[in-house]
Amino acid sequence: MAEAQNIPVGSTTAGSIAVAAAAESTVATRMSAPPSFDVADFPVPHGREEEWRFTPLERLRGLHDGTAVATGAGVKVDVQAPEGVSVEAVGRDDARLGRAGTPVDRVAAQAYTSFEAAGVITVPRETVLTEPIRVAVHGEGGVAYGHQVIELGAFAEAVVIIDHTGDAVLAANVEYVLGDGAKLTVVSVQDWDDQAVHVAQHNALIGRDATFKSFVVTFGGDLVRLHPRISYAGPGGEAELFGLYFTDAGQHQEHRLLVDHNTPHCKSNVVYKGALQGEGAHAVWIGDVLIEAKAEGTDTYEMNRNLVLTDGARVDSVPNLEIETGEIVGAGHASATGRFDDEQLFYLMARGIPADDARRLVVRGFFAELVQQIGVDDIEQRLLTKIDEELEASV
């Protein structure tokens, strides 16, 4: 794989693999509309806008233009939380909603104005959980809008697993609010059925000396478009954003990240890896990092790697780094996309490993670094099994 670090990566085309990895002039080009909770503040997108140019709007099933009406059979949400954790359903007027961030596009604003009740999960200050909080979101075939807030008090520690399954057309906002010194690990799994559509904005507000670790895992769905956004409420905050996606024939999977270093002496590290196979498989990764003038002492890095297993797949990888102060510790990015490594496959086959097993080992190895950092055994094993199933389907 060709890799570029700390510089824009030019667009290339190789056979039937289309690769775009070009840094934009400024992060602001992808933030044309000001944040708002009001749908009317966002025009209906037509696909020519910078923030929508990669998204096949006709496959959003009306989430972008107001024609998707919530149905009773949308999604079912079940929360399993350890003792001491508060789980509530609240109305739109609850003051805890919107603290981590405001919708930045029409779908996110539509989700905020359309949900029936928001979920709020609160971990009290100085509470250290030994078991994960599990949020199961199961689609039941209809259209749904959702809002979820997960808040950790000062010096609390928790692991949260948000598991999406079934079939639905879902638009949602998810907020993570970390108090000072808190530590939160979130695993968001998109294991939808083939026809599902999922569009979501994830906002994280990281307190002073707090640590946020996110794993976004995307397998299923006809179209999945996720927008994680990070900001800091005090110095010393750290964010690690990991992503794993496996894009099959006809699927569109889009991950658009923004890390806003708006506070001095904070860190961020972004690593997303994807594998693609089949005709029409399309993965999009947008990685924006903004270091504001007041964010002296920032240390940040982002990387996206893509492994193309068959012809007919397309990857658009667009890293962007905007720096408004020279007083930083470090900043860089890398983007790499390449075909399956035949040399590695030959090496394993020459040692008596059958071709299918060798192929599975290479892809497992590509993802293993990320999976092993999750730290939840049943989720790690499930993801490795899912990767094997994806590979089996292509044999």
BELCORBEL-V602784 format. One record per residue. N is the residue number from 0. RES is the residue in three letters. SS is DSSP state (a for helix, b for strand, c for the rest). OMEGA is omega as a letter, one per 40 degrees, with the letter a starting at -180 (none if undefined). BURIAL is + if it has 9 or more other ideal C-beta (glycine too) atoms within 8 Angstrom, else -. Layout:
<<N RES SS OMEGA BURIAL> <N RES SS OMEGA BURIAL>>
//
This chain:
<<0 MET c i -> <1 ALA c a -> <2 GLU c i -> <3 ALA b a +> <4 GLN b i -> <5 ASN c i -> <6 ILE c i -> <7 PRO c i -> <8 VAL c a +> <9 GLY c a -> <10 SER c i -> <11 THR b i -> <12 THR b a -> <13 ALA b a -> <14 GLY c i -> <15 SER c i -> <16 ILE b i +> <17 ALA b a -> <18 VAL b i +> <19 ALA b i +> <20 ALA c a +> <21 ALA c i +> <22 ALA c i +> <23 GLU c a +> <24 SER c i -> <25 THR c i -> <26 VAL a a +> <27 ALA a i -> <28 THR a i +> <29 ARG a i +> <30 MET c a +> <31 SER c a -> <32 ALA c i +> <33 PRO c i -> <34 PRO c a -> <35 SER c i +> <36 PHE c a -> <37 ASP c i -> <38 VAL a a +> <39 ALA a i -> <40 ASP a a -> <41 PHE c i +> <42 PRO c i -> <43 VAL c a -> <44 PRO c i +> <45 HIS c i -> <46 GLY c i -> <47 ARG c i -> <48 GLU c a +> <49 GLU a a -> <50 GLU a a +> <51 TRP a a +> <52 ARG c i -> <53 PHE c a -> <54 THR c i +> <55 PRO c a -> <56 LEU a a +> <57 GLU a a -> <58 ARG a i +> <59 LEU c i +> <60 ARG c i -> <61 GLY c i +> <62 LEU c a +> <63 HIS c a +> <64 ASP c i -> <65 GLY c a -> <66 THR c i -> <67 ALA c a +> <68 VAL c a -> <69 ALA c i +> <70 THR c i -> <71 GLY c a -> <72 ALA c a -> <73 GLY c i +> <74 VAL b i +> <75 LYS b a -> <76 VAL b i +> <77 ASP b a -> <78 VAL b i +> <79 GLN b a -> <80 ALA c i -> <81 PRO c i -> <82 GLU c i -> <83 GLY c i -> <84 VAL b a +> <85 SER b i -> <86 VAL b a -> <87 GLU b i -> <88 ALA b a -> <89 VAL b i +> <90 GLY c a -> <91 ARG c a -> <92 ASP c i -> <93 ASP c a +> <94 ALA c a -> <95 ARG c i +> <96 LEU c i +> <97 GLY c a -> <98 ARG c a -> <99 ALA c a +> <100 GLY c a +> <101 THR c i -> <102 PRO c a +> <103 VAL c i +> <104 ASP c a +> <105 ARG a a +> <106 VAL a i +> <107 ALA a i +> <108 ALA a i +> <109 GLN a i +> <110 ALA a a +> <111 TYR a a +> <112 THR a a +> <113 SER a a -> <114 PHE c i +> <115 GLU c i -> <116 ALA c i -> <117 ALA b i +> <118 GLY b i +> <119 VAL b i +> <120 ILE b a +> <121 THR b i +> <122 VAL b a +> <123 PRO c a +> <124 ARG c i -> <125 GLU c i -> <126 THR c i +> <127 VAL b a -> <128 LEU c i +> <129 THR c i -> <130 GLU c a -> <131 PRO c i +> <132 ILE b a +> <133 ARG b i +> <134 VAL b a +> <135 ALA b i +> <136 VAL b a +> <137 HIS b i +> <138 GLY b a +> <139 GLU b i +> <140 GLY b a -> <141 GLY b i +> <142 VAL b a +> <143 ALA b i +> <144 TYR b a +> <145 GLY b i +> <146 HIS b a +> <147 GLN b i +> <148 VAL b i +> <149 ILE b a +> <150 GLU b i +> <151 LEU b i +> <152 GLY c a +> <153 ALA c i +> <154 PHE c i +> <155 ALA c i +> <156 GLU b a +> <157 ALA b i +> <158 VAL b a +> <159 VAL b i +> <160 ILE b i +> <161 ILE b a +> <162 ASP b a +> <163 HIS b i +> <164 THR b i +> <165 GLY b a +> <166 ASP b i +> <167 ALA b i +> <168 VAL b a +> <169 LEU b i +> <170 ALA b a +> <171 ALA b i +> <172 ASN b i +> <173 VAL b a +> <174 GLU b i +> <175 TYR b a +> <176 VAL b a +> <177 LEU b i +> <178 GLY c a +> <179 ASP c i +> <180 GLY c a +> <181 ALA c i +> <182 LYS b a +> <183 LEU b i +> <184 THR b a +> <185 VAL b i +> <186 VAL b i +> <187 SER b a +> <188 VAL b i +> <189 GLN b a +> <190 ASP c a +> <191 TRP c i +> <192 ASP c a +> <193 ASP c a -> <194 GLN c a -> <195 ALA c i +> <196 VAL b a +> <197 HIS b i +> <198 VAL b a +> <199 ALA b i +> <200 GLN b i +> <201 HIS b i +> <202 ASN b i +> <203 ALA b i +> <204 LEU b a +> <205 ILE b a +> <206 GLY c a +> <207 ARG c i +> <208 ASP c i +> <209 ALA c a +> <210 THR b i +> <211 PHE b i +> <212 LYS b a +> <213 SER b i +> <214 PHE b i +> <215 VAL b a +> <216 VAL b a +> <217 THR b i +> <218 PHE c a +> <219 GLY c i +> <220 GLY c i +> <221 ASP c i +> <222 LEU b i +> <223 VAL b a +> <224 ARG b a +> <225 LEU b a +> <226 HIS b i +> <227 PRO b a +> <228 ARG b a +> <229 ILE b i +> <230 SER b a +> <231 TYR b i +> <232 ALA c a +> <233 GLY c a +> <234 PRO c i +> <235 GLY c i +> <236 GLY c i +> <237 GLU b i +> <238 ALA b i +> <239 GLU b a +> <240 LEU b i +> <241 PHE b i +> <242 GLY b i +> <243 LEU b i +> <244 TYR b i +> <245 PHE b a +> <246 THR b a +> <247 ASP c a +> <248 ALA c i +> <249 GLY c a -> <250 GLN c i +> <251 HIS b i +> <252 GLN b a +> <253 GLU b i +> <254 HIS b a +> <255 ARG b a +> <256 LEU b i +> <257 LEU b i +> <258 VAL b a +> <259 ASP b i +> <260 HIS b a +> <261 ASN c a +> <262 THR c a +> <263 PRO c i +> <264 HIS c i -> <265 CYS c a +> <266 LYS b i +> <267 SER b i +> <268 ASN b a +> <269 VAL b i +> <270 VAL b i +> <271 TYR b i +> <272 LYS b i +> <273 GLY b i +> <274 ALA b a +> <275 LEU b i +> <276 GLN c i +> <277 GLY c a +> <278 GLU c i -> <279 GLY c i +> <280 ALA c a +> <281 HIS b i +> <282 ALA b i +> <283 VAL b i +> <284 TRP b i +> <285 ILE b a +> <286 GLY b a +> <287 ASP b i +> <288 VAL b i +> <289 LEU b i +> <290 ILE b a +> <291 GLU c a +> <292 ALA c a -> <293 LYS c a -> <294 ALA c i +> <295 GLU c i +> <296 GLY c i +> <297 THR c i +> <298 ASP b a +> <299 THR b i +> <300 TYR b i +> <301 GLU b a +> <302 MET b i +> <303 ASN b i +> <304 ARG b a +> <305 ASN b a +> <306 LEU b a +> <307 VAL b a +> <308 LEU c a +> <309 THR c i +> <310 ASP c i -> <311 GLY c a +> <312 ALA c a +> <313 ARG b i +> <314 VAL b i +> <315 ASP b a +> <316 SER b a +> <317 VAL b i +> <318 PRO b i +> <319 ASN b a +> <320 LEU b i +> <321 GLU b a +> <322 ILE b a -> <323 GLU c i -> <324 THR c i +> <325 GLY c a -> <326 GLU c a -> <327 ILE c i +> <328 VAL c a -> <329 GLY b i -> <330 ALA b i +> <331 GLY b i +> <332 HIS b i +> <333 ALA b i +> <334 SER b a +> <335 ALA b i +> <336 THR b a +> <337 GLY b i +> <338 ARG b i -> <339 PHE c a +> <340 ASP c a -> <341 ASP a i -> <342 GLU a i -> <343 GLN a i +> <344 LEU a a +> <345 PHE a a -> <346 TYR a a -> <347 LEU a a +> <348 MET a i +> <349 ALA c i -> <350 ARG c i -> <351 GLY c i -> <352 ILE c i -> <353 PRO c a -> <354 ALA a a -> <355 ASP a i -> <356 ASP a i +> <357 ALA a i +> <358 ARG a i +> <359 ARG a a +> <360 LEU a a +> <361 VAL a a +> <362 VAL a i +> <363 ARG a i +> <364 GLY a i -> <365 PHE a a +> <366 PHE a a +> <367 ALA a a -> <368 GLU a a -> <369 LEU a a +> <370 VAL a a +> <371 GLN c i -> <372 GLN c a -> <373 ILE c i +> <374 GLY c i -> <375 VAL c a +> <376 ASP a a -> <377 ASP a i -> <378 ILE a i +> <379 GLU a a +> <380 GLN a i -> <381 ARG a a -> <382 LEU a i +> <383 LEU a i +> <384 THR a i -> <385 LYS a i +> <386 ILE a i +> <387 ASP a i +> <388 GLU a i -> <389 GLU a i +> <390 LEU a i +> <391 GLU a a -> <392 ALA a a -> <393 SER a a +> <394 VAL c none ->>
//
